[in-house]
């Protein structure tokens, strides 16, 4: 997996590097975040998910 991360810009910013979890867990978290956010409001480094 390439170096990826999830960055949520909210009142408090959250940064989730892909290196802090297994590849399958990262995919699950990425899909969950995408499902909860407006597609235009989120930009993940890994576009292949």
Protein Blocks (a to p, Z undefined) as FASTA:
>chain_A
ZZdddddddfbdcdddfklpcfklmmmmmmmmmmmpcfklpccfblmZZ
